[in-house]
Amino acid sequence: RSKALCSRITADGIEVCRRACGGHGYLAASGLPELLGTNVQNVTVEGENFMIAQQTTRGLLKLVDEAVHMTLRAQSEQASLSAVATSAAMQGSDTDYIFHAAEARAARCSASAANDFLSPDLQCEAYRQRAAWLLSDLKSRLEEAEKAGVAYQDAWNAACPDVI
């Protein structure tokens, strides 16, 4: 998802700069035509970015379901070896926050001064918490829509603006 976001922000920024330069933005001397030629294509390279964001979200939602099932299985089997092994394998991955989404949703910021926000660890934890909250919220909205009789695809389409 970061590729989709970064390439869109970059392309939009280059276009803003070109417009701010007026007609000079089209001159080779400005460097903007070369930037446009090399960066604007990234918005659609390897597929359209809206699709990439949706595919990433669907993959993360599958991990949320896996985490829920793993937790339920571990509780019912009283932390069997397979559940413990799966949990241990997921530690340290880029998506391990999903397996601790409940704790992340309940967590509160530990910053007590403005300089605390400069800590990369605090910033990463804030992003993990935000991502866990967004996934949990989306999952809840999709489940509520299905309970209300809305087809899954219609519920997904309604949620797409938030996904993108």
N, C-alpha and C positions, 0 to 999 in steps of 0.2 A: 504494500500500500504506500510505502514511503516513496517508491519510484514514481508512482502516479502523482502523488502530491508535489514532490520536488520538481518533476519535469513540467507540471502545469504552472507552478509558481515561477519557475525560470522563464518559461515562454511568455507568460503574462508580463513579467518584469522587463524583458527585452522589448516587448511591444510598447510598453509604457515609455521606456527610454526613447524608442524610435519616434513615437508621437511627440514627445517633449522636444525633440530636436527639429521638428517640422520637416521641411524638405531636405535638410542636411542629414537627417537620419537615414536617408537612402544612399548617401555618398559612401563610397568604399573607405574614405578617410575616417569616417566615424567608427568603423569597425562593426557597426550594427548589422549590415547585410550578412557578414560572415557569421556572426553570432546567431542571427535568425536562421541561416541555412544549416548550421550544425546543431542547433538546440531545439528549434520548433518541431523538428521531426520526432524528437524523443517523446512528445506527447502521445503519439500513436504507434511508435515502434513496438514490436512484439505484441500488438493487440491494442485495442482501444482502452484507454485508462479507466473508463467507467466499468468496463468488463473486468479488468484486473482487480479493481477495488471490490467488486461484488464477489469474484472468485475467492479472494483472500478472506473476505468476511464469511463466506460459506464454509471455508476450511476451518476458520477459527470457531465458528458455531459448532462444527463437528467435534472439535476438541473440547468445547464446553460440555457437549453431551457425553463425550468419553469420560471427562472428569467427573461428571455427576454419576454416571454408571459405575465408575471405578470406586468412588466414595461409598456408594450404596453397597457394592459388592464387598468392599473391605469391612464395612459395618456388619453385614450379614454373615460374613465368614470370619469375623473377628480378626481382621488384618491378616488374611492368608498370605502366604509367600508370594503368590503371583501378583496380588495387588501391591504389595510392598515393593517387589521388583520393578513393576511398571512405574510406580511413583518415583523410585530411585532413578530410573532411567530418564525420567522427564526433568529431574533437577538440573539446573544450569542451562537449560535450553532457552531459546528466545520466547517460548510460549509457556514457561513454567508458571507465570502469574495466573494463567487460566485455572490451574489446579488449586490455586489459593484465592479464587475470586471472592469467596464469602468474606475472608479475612480482609482482603483489599478493599472491599466495599465498606466495611466497618471501620477501617483505619482512618485516622485523622492526621493531618500534617503536623510534623514534629518541629517545624521551624518556630523559633521564638524571636528571631531578629531578621531584619532585611537581608543581611549577609548570608544567612543560612540558605537562602534560595540560590546562592551561587554554587552550592555543593552539587556535583554531578550525581552523587548517590541519591540525594533528595529529589533531584529532577527526574531521575530514572524511576524512582518509586512513585512519583506523582503521575508519570506517564503510564506506568503499570496499573495504577489504581484507576486512572481514567479509562484505559482500554478495557479493564475488567468490568467497570461499571457500564460502559457502552455496550459491551457484548451481553451482559446480563440483562440490561434494559431491552435490547433488541430481541433477545430470546423470549423475554416475558411478553413483549408486544406481539410477537408472532404467535405465541401460544394462546394469548387472549383472543386474537383475531380468529384463530382456528376454532376455539371454543364457541365463538359467536357465529360460527357457520361460514366464515370467509374461507375461500379456497387458499391453500398455502401460497400459490403463485401470486394471487391477488394481494395477499398480505405482504409478501416479499416486495412486490412492485410498489406498494404504498410506502414501504420502509426504505426503498432505494435512495431517495434524496438524503436521508440521514447516513446511509452507508457510504455514499459518494462524498 
